[in-house]
Amino acid sequence: MRTRRPAHLVDEDYIHKYNTAYAKMRALPSDDPRSFRQQANVHCVYCNYGYHQEGDPKSTLQIHFNWLFLPWHRWYLYYHEKILGSLINDPTFALPFWNWDNQDGGSYIPEMFRREGTPIFDANRNEANYAPARVDLGYASEVDPKSRPNKPDDQIRQDNISIMYNNGSVLRRSRKPNGEDLGNFYSAGKDPLFYSHHANVDRMWDVWRSLGNHDFTDADYLNTEFLFFDENQDLYEYASMPQDKVWIDYRPLPLAKTAFAQPVASLVPGATAMAAEYPLVRSSSQNAEPVKVGAGPLTVTVAQPKGSASDELLVLEEMVIGMQNNTNFNVFINLPEANESTTLSCAEYVGSFYNIPHFMPGMTESSTRTTNASFSIKPNVEILGLKDADKLVVTLVPRGKDKEKVFTFKGARIQYA
């Protein structure tokens, strides 16, 4: 049995074994499917629109942004882990998981990855993200982690808990200005930290299940097959831990009741009178024109039909975003005055959207992709006393270096699931 442990809690014996495994993997010939180069290339092939899918030339291969993201990466890690173990003759070897959701030690890039000259060190990381800088899950691309005058560590910690509560798990990366390695899909697998990061994403899947959620049962999901080389260089085809529960047990408070409250005029809980001040956005089939989102916050209203289910979702439909743009925005309900400095540690915050830029041959600044974005809002609606409201006031707050680049969405709706 292989047991994955938190990366910040492993001992020196494990660190030595871990480095030895990667040293041997890096020493393999570059055309060996077990080599570090080829392991990184696997992620590039599946994750960066590099190939057209057989039978549908308009569809390119991209394992992110869809329901195959979790099972594909699980199989990817499974074989990567087995290869490392075989290289050091230890069938019990397991990857460590970067426990970035744990705010009491795990939310820093683990020290062992910062040791220069070791096989698990990557010179392309942005060292400004190293300790004492806590990983900020609400990171915006133009912000230098060394300079956080308006966001003290205590607030980053609390915001991280809020983000985990609202998003379940998020992907934020240690970046370097050139966008290499962990800053881009095609090169992410070149950093050993990537695999430790995804070990925690894999753990998040199990945590999500433990909260009463269920996987898809659609045949297209269950019958999808992936190809991977194992530790013996044989090609196989397959169909589709300790937990820090601080964010699981977290219950956000309305902004006015938090330590980060500002003297603002929020909507009265349960009231919809102010909703008339903002345009009503309907579902995509009923909206005549797409809604444009630019540099500043956008506030709209969305009808909230009566209904009950295990979850209530706010869905932004048919978003068109530039593939080379770092589109990044936070979403709030019942807080029309929300802006870039508004804390995420409040019940009004319901989630964030991130698009990691793609730079591939044939792509231009005008290349776009269309997608929906869904945000679970049921607990937030209940905490804010908005369950009986006919409409919800929704505010999108663009952030990051590309916040001035316009994107659109065709419609918005509330869905009970």
C-alpha positions as CSV (number, residue, x, y, z in Angstrom):
1,M,0.0,0.0,0.0
2,R,1.2,3.5,-0.8
3,T,0.2,6.3,1.6
4,R,0.6,9.9,0.6
5,R,1.7,12.3,3.3
6,P,1.6,16.1,3.6
7,A,4.7,17.5,2.0
8,H,5.4,19.9,4.9
9,L,5.5,17.0,7.4
10,V,7.8,14.5,5.7
11,D,11.2,13.7,7.3
12,E,14.7,13.8,5.9
13,D,14.8,10.1,5.1
14,Y,11.7,10.6,2.9
15,I,13.2,13.7,1.3
16,H,16.4,11.8,0.4
17,K,14.3,9.0,-1.1
18,Y,12.1,11.5,-3.0
19,N,15.1,13.3,-4.5
20,T,16.8,10.0,-5.4
21,A,13.7,8.9,-7.3
22,Y,13.6,12.1,-9.4
23,A,17.4,12.0,-10.0
24,K,17.0,8.6,-11.5
25,M,13.9,9.7,-13.6
26,R,15.9,12.7,-14.9
27,A,18.8,10.5,-15.8
28,L,16.7,8.3,-18.1
29,P,17.1,8.7,-21.9
30,S,14.8,11.5,-23.2
31,D,13.0,9.0,-25.5
32,D,12.1,6.7,-22.6
33,P,8.4,7.2,-21.7
34,R,9.3,7.0,-18.0
35,S,11.8,9.9,-18.3
36,F,11.1,13.2,-16.6
37,R,10.9,14.9,-20.0
38,Q,8.4,12.5,-21.4
39,Q,6.3,12.6,-18.2
40,A,6.1,16.4,-18.6
41,N,5.2,16.0,-22.3
42,V,2.2,13.8,-21.4
43,H,0.6,16.7,-19.6
44,C,1.4,19.0,-22.5
45,V,-0.2,16.6,-25.0
46,Y,-3.5,16.3,-23.1
47,C,-3.7,19.8,-21.7
48,N,-2.9,22.5,-24.2
49,Y,-5.1,22.1,-27.3
50,G,-2.2,20.5,-29.1
51,Y,-4.1,17.8,-31.1
52,H,-7.5,17.5,-32.9
53,Q,-9.7,14.7,-31.7
54,E,-10.4,11.9,-34.0
55,G,-13.8,12.1,-35.7
56,D,-14.3,15.7,-34.7
57,P,-11.6,18.0,-36.2
58,K,-13.1,21.1,-34.6
59,S,-12.5,19.7,-31.1
60,T,-9.0,19.9,-29.7
61,L,-7.5,17.8,-26.9
62,Q,-7.9,19.6,-23.6
63,I,-8.4,17.6,-20.3
64,H,-9.0,20.8,-18.2
65,F,-12.3,22.7,-17.9
66,N,-14.4,19.5,-18.1
67,W,-15.5,16.5,-16.0
68,L,-12.5,14.4,-17.1
69,F,-10.1,16.7,-15.3
70,L,-10.0,14.7,-12.0
71,P,-9.9,11.1,-13.3
72,W,-7.3,11.8,-16.0
73,H,-5.0,13.5,-13.5
74,R,-5.5,10.6,-11.0
75,W,-4.4,8.0,-13.6
76,Y,-1.5,10.3,-14.6
77,L,-0.3,10.5,-11.0
78,Y,-0.8,6.8,-10.4
79,Y,1.7,5.8,-13.1
80,H,4.1,8.7,-12.4
81,E,4.2,7.5,-8.8
82,K,4.7,3.9,-9.8
83,I,7.5,4.8,-12.1
84,L,9.3,6.8,-9.3
85,G,8.9,3.8,-6.9
86,S,10.3,1.3,-9.4
87,L,13.4,3.4,-10.0
88,I,14.3,3.2,-6.3
89,N,13.0,-0.4,-5.9
90,D,10.3,0.7,-3.4
91,P,6.8,-0.4,-4.4
92,T,5.4,1.4,-1.3
93,F,6.8,4.8,-2.5
94,A,4.1,7.6,-2.6
95,L,4.2,11.2,-3.7
96,P,3.7,13.8,-1.0
97,F,0.7,16.1,-1.3
98,W,1.2,19.9,-1.1
99,N,-1.4,20.6,1.6
100,W,-2.1,24.1,0.4
101,D,-5.6,24.1,2.0
102,N,-4.1,23.6,5.4
103,Q,-3.5,27.1,6.8
104,D,-1.5,25.9,9.8
105,G,1.6,24.9,7.9
106,G,0.7,23.6,4.5
107,S,-0.1,26.9,2.8
108,Y,3.5,27.6,2.0
109,I,5.6,26.1,-0.8
110,P,7.2,23.2,1.1
111,E,10.8,23.8,2.2
112,M,12.2,20.7,0.5
113,F,11.3,22.1,-2.9
114,R,13.3,25.3,-2.2
115,R,16.6,23.5,-1.8
116,E,18.7,24.7,-4.8
117,G,20.7,22.0,-6.7
118,T,18.3,19.2,-5.7
119,P,16.4,17.1,-8.3
120,I,13.1,18.5,-7.1
121,F,14.2,22.2,-7.3
122,D,13.0,24.3,-10.3
123,A,14.8,27.5,-11.1
124,N,11.8,28.8,-13.0
125,R,9.6,29.3,-9.9
126,N,8.9,32.8,-8.7
127,E,10.9,32.9,-5.4
128,A,8.7,35.8,-4.2
129,N,6.1,33.0,-3.5
130,Y,8.5,31.3,-1.0
131,A,8.0,31.5,2.7
132,P,7.3,33.7,4.6
133,A,4.8,34.5,1.8
134,R,1.7,32.4,2.4
135,V,0.1,30.9,-0.7
136,D,-2.7,33.3,-1.6
137,L,-5.5,31.4,-3.2
138,G,-7.0,34.8,-4.1
139,Y,-3.9,35.8,-6.0
140,A,-4.2,38.2,-9.0
141,S,-1.6,38.0,-11.7
142,E,0.0,41.4,-11.4
143,V,0.4,41.4,-7.6
144,D,3.9,40.8,-6.4
145,P,3.7,38.5,-3.3
146,K,6.5,40.5,-1.7
147,S,4.3,43.6,-1.6
148,R,1.0,43.1,0.3
149,P,0.5,46.3,2.2
150,N,-3.3,46.1,2.1
151,K,-3.6,42.4,2.8
152,P,-2.0,41.2,6.0
153,D,-1.2,37.5,6.5
154,D,-4.1,37.0,8.8
155,Q,-6.5,38.2,6.1
156,I,-4.8,36.0,3.5
157,R,-5.3,33.0,5.8
158,Q,-9.0,33.8,6.4
159,D,-9.6,34.5,2.7
160,N,-8.0,31.1,1.8
161,I,-10.4,29.4,4.1
162,S,-13.3,31.3,2.5
163,I,-12.1,30.4,-1.0
164,M,-11.8,26.7,-0.1
165,Y,-15.3,26.8,1.4
166,N,-16.8,28.4,-1.7
167,N,-14.7,26.7,-4.5
168,G,-13.9,23.3,-3.0
169,S,-10.5,23.4,-4.6
170,V,-8.6,25.9,-6.7
171,L,-5.5,26.0,-8.8
172,R,-3.1,28.8,-8.1
173,R,0.4,28.6,-9.3
174,S,3.9,29.9,-8.4
175,R,4.7,32.0,-11.3
176,K,7.6,33.6,-13.1
177,P,7.0,36.6,-15.5
178,N,7.9,34.5,-18.6
179,G,5.0,32.2,-17.8
180,E,7.1,29.0,-17.9
181,D,6.7,25.8,-15.9
182,L,4.0,26.1,-13.4
183,G,2.7,29.3,-15.1
184,N,1.5,27.4,-18.2
185,F,-0.2,24.1,-18.9
186,Y,2.3,23.0,-21.6
187,S,5.3,23.3,-19.2
188,A,3.7,22.7,-15.8
189,G,5.0,19.1,-15.7
190,K,8.6,20.3,-15.8
191,D,8.4,21.2,-12.1
192,P,8.3,18.3,-9.6
193,L,6.1,20.6,-7.3
194,F,3.4,20.2,-9.9
195,Y,2.9,16.5,-9.1
196,S,2.8,17.2,-5.4
197,H,0.2,20.0,-6.1
198,H,-1.9,17.5,-8.1
199,A,-1.6,14.9,-5.3
200,N,-3.6,17.4,-3.2
201,V,-6.1,18.1,-6.0
202,D,-6.6,14.3,-6.1
203,R,-7.1,14.4,-2.3
204,M,-9.6,17.2,-2.8
205,W,-11.7,14.9,-4.9
206,D,-12.0,12.4,-2.0
207,V,-12.8,15.3,0.4
208,W,-15.5,16.5,-2.0
209,R,-17.0,13.0,-2.0
210,S,-16.9,12.8,1.8
211,L,-19.1,15.9,1.9
212,G,-22.0,14.0,0.2
213,N,-21.2,14.8,-3.4
214,H,-21.3,12.2,-6.2
215,D,-19.4,11.6,-9.4
216,F,-21.0,11.7,-12.8
217,T,-22.9,8.6,-14.0
218,D,-23.1,9.6,-17.7
219,A,-21.8,6.9,-20.0
220,D,-19.6,9.5,-21.8
221,Y,-17.8,10.0,-18.5
222,L,-17.7,6.4,-17.4
223,N,-16.5,5.0,-20.8
224,T,-13.8,7.5,-21.6
225,E,-10.4,5.8,-21.9
226,F,-6.9,7.1,-21.4
227,L,-3.5,5.8,-22.4
228,F,-0.5,5.7,-20.1
229,F,2.9,4.0,-20.0
230,D,3.7,2.1,-16.8
231,E,6.9,1.5,-14.9
232,N,7.8,-1.3,-17.4
233,Q,7.4,0.9,-20.4
234,D,4.2,-1.0,-21.3
235,L,1.3,1.0,-22.7
236,Y,-2.0,0.6,-20.8
237,E,-5.5,1.8,-21.5
238,Y,-7.8,2.7,-18.7
239,A,-11.3,4.0,-18.3
240,S,-12.2,6.8,-16.5
241,M,-5.5,10.9,3.6
242,P,-5.0,13.2,6.4
243,Q,-7.5,16.1,6.1
244,D,-7.4,19.7,7.4
245,K,-11.1,20.3,8.0
246,V,-10.9,24.0,8.9
247,W,-12.4,25.1,5.6
248,I,-14.9,22.2,5.6
249,D,-16.3,23.3,8.9
250,Y,-16.1,27.0,8.0
251,R,-19.3,29.1,7.9
252,P,-18.8,32.6,6.5
253,L,-20.4,35.6,8.1
254,P,-22.1,38.6,6.3
255,L,-19.5,41.2,5.6
256,A,-20.9,43.6,8.2
257,K,-20.2,41.0,10.9
258,T,-16.6,40.3,9.9
259,A,-13.3,41.8,11.1
260,F,-12.9,43.2,7.6
261,A,-16.2,45.2,7.5
262,Q,-16.2,48.5,5.8
263,P,-18.7,51.3,6.3
264,V,-20.8,50.4,3.2
265,A,-24.5,50.3,2.4
266,S,-25.2,46.7,1.6
267,L,-28.6,45.4,0.7
268,V,-30.9,44.6,3.6
269,P,-31.0,40.8,3.9
270,G,-33.9,39.4,2.1
271,A,-34.8,42.7,0.4
272,T,-34.9,43.2,-3.4
273,A,-35.8,46.9,-3.6
274,M,-32.4,47.9,-4.7
275,A,-32.3,45.2,-7.4
276,A,-34.3,47.6,-9.7
277,E,-31.2,49.8,-9.8
278,Y,-29.3,47.2,-11.8
279,P,-30.1,45.6,-15.2
280,L,-31.8,42.2,-15.2
281,V,-29.9,39.5,-17.0
282,R,-31.9,36.5,-18.2
283,S,-30.8,33.1,-19.5
284,S,-28.9,33.1,-22.8
285,S,-31.9,32.1,-24.8
286,Q,-33.8,35.2,-23.7
287,N,-31.0,37.8,-23.8
288,A,-30.8,39.8,-27.0
289,E,-27.2,40.9,-26.6
290,P,-24.2,39.4,-24.7
291,V,-23.2,41.2,-21.4
292,K,-19.8,42.9,-21.6
293,V,-17.5,42.9,-18.6
294,G,-14.6,45.4,-18.6
295,A,-12.1,46.9,-16.3
296,G,-14.4,47.7,-13.4
297,P,-17.0,45.8,-11.4
298,L,-20.2,44.9,-13.1
299,T,-23.4,44.5,-11.1
300,V,-26.6,42.9,-12.5
301,T,-29.7,41.2,-11.1
302,V,-30.6,37.6,-11.8
303,A,-34.1,36.2,-11.2
304,Q,-34.2,33.6,-8.4
305,P,-37.1,31.2,-9.0
306,K,-38.7,29.3,-6.2
307,G,-37.2,25.9,-5.8
308,S,-35.4,23.5,-3.5
309,A,-32.7,21.0,-4.1
310,S,-29.4,19.8,-2.6
311,D,-27.7,22.8,-4.2
312,E,-28.4,26.1,-5.8
313,L,-26.1,27.3,-8.6
314,L,-25.5,30.7,-10.2
315,V,-24.6,30.0,-13.8
316,L,-22.9,32.4,-16.2
317,E,-23.8,31.1,-19.6
318,E,-21.7,31.1,-22.8
319,M,-18.8,33.2,-21.5
320,V,-16.4,34.1,-24.3
321,I,-12.9,34.8,-23.1
322,G,-9.6,35.3,-24.8
323,M,-7.4,32.2,-24.7
324,Q,-4.3,34.3,-24.2
325,N,-5.9,36.4,-21.5
326,N,-5.4,36.0,-17.8
327,T,-9.2,36.4,-17.1
328,N,-9.8,36.5,-13.4
329,F,-12.8,37.7,-11.5
330,N,-14.5,37.3,-8.1
331,V,-18.2,36.9,-7.7
332,F,-20.4,38.4,-4.9
333,I,-24.1,38.4,-4.2
334,N,-26.0,41.1,-2.3
335,L,-22.9,43.4,-2.3
336,P,-23.0,45.8,-5.3
337,E,-20.2,47.9,-3.8
338,A,-17.7,45.1,-4.0
339,N,-14.4,45.9,-5.6
340,E,-10.9,44.5,-5.9
341,S,-10.1,45.3,-2.2
342,T,-13.2,43.6,-0.9
343,T,-12.3,40.7,1.4
344,L,-13.2,37.2,0.3
345,S,-13.9,36.3,3.9
346,C,-17.6,37.0,3.9
347,A,-20.8,35.2,3.0
348,E,-21.4,37.6,0.0
349,Y,-18.4,36.1,-1.8
350,V,-19.5,33.0,-3.7
351,G,-16.4,32.1,-5.8
352,S,-13.9,33.0,-8.4
353,F,-13.1,32.3,-12.0
354,Y,-9.6,31.9,-13.4
355,N,-8.4,31.4,-17.0
356,I,-4.8,30.3,-17.4
357,P,-3.5,31.8,-20.7
358,H,-2.6,29.4,-23.6
359,F,0.1,30.2,-26.1
360,M,0.2,27.7,-28.9
361,P,1.1,27.7,-32.6
362,G,-1.8,29.1,-34.6
363,M,-3.3,31.0,-31.7
364,T,-3.6,34.8,-31.9
365,E,-4.8,37.5,-29.5
366,S,-8.3,37.1,-31.0
367,S,-8.5,33.3,-30.2
368,T,-11.3,32.7,-27.8
369,R,-13.1,29.8,-26.0
370,T,-16.7,29.6,-24.8
371,T,-17.6,28.1,-21.5
372,N,-20.1,28.3,-18.6
373,A,-19.1,29.1,-15.1
374,S,-21.1,27.8,-12.2
375,F,-21.0,28.9,-8.5
376,S,-22.6,27.1,-5.6
377,I,-24.6,29.7,-3.7
378,K,-27.1,27.8,-1.6
379,P,-25.3,28.2,1.8
380,N,-24.6,31.9,1.0
381,V,-28.2,32.6,0.1
382,E,-29.3,31.0,3.4
383,I,-26.8,32.9,5.5
384,L,-27.7,36.2,4.0
385,G,-31.4,35.6,4.4
386,L,-32.1,35.8,0.6
387,K,-34.0,32.5,0.2
388,D,-37.3,34.2,-0.4
389,A,-35.9,37.0,-2.6
390,D,-37.3,37.2,-6.2
391,K,-34.0,38.5,-7.6
392,L,-30.3,38.4,-6.5
393,V,-27.9,41.2,-7.0
394,V,-24.7,39.8,-8.6
395,T,-21.4,41.6,-8.8
396,L,-18.4,40.5,-10.9
397,V,-15.1,42.0,-10.0
398,P,-12.4,41.6,-12.6
399,R,-8.8,41.4,-11.3
400,G,-5.3,40.9,-12.4
401,K,-3.1,42.2,-15.2
402,D,-5.7,41.5,-17.9
403,K,-8.7,43.0,-16.0
404,E,-9.1,45.7,-18.7
405,K,-9.6,43.2,-21.5
406,V,-13.3,42.7,-22.1
407,F,-15.0,39.4,-22.0
408,T,-18.7,38.6,-22.4
409,F,-21.3,36.2,-21.2
410,K,-24.6,35.5,-23.0
411,G,-26.9,35.1,-20.0
412,A,-27.2,34.2,-16.3
413,R,-29.6,32.0,-14.4
414,I,-30.2,30.3,-11.1
415,Q,-30.3,26.5,-11.3
416,Y,-31.3,24.0,-8.6
417,A,-29.4,20.8,-8.7
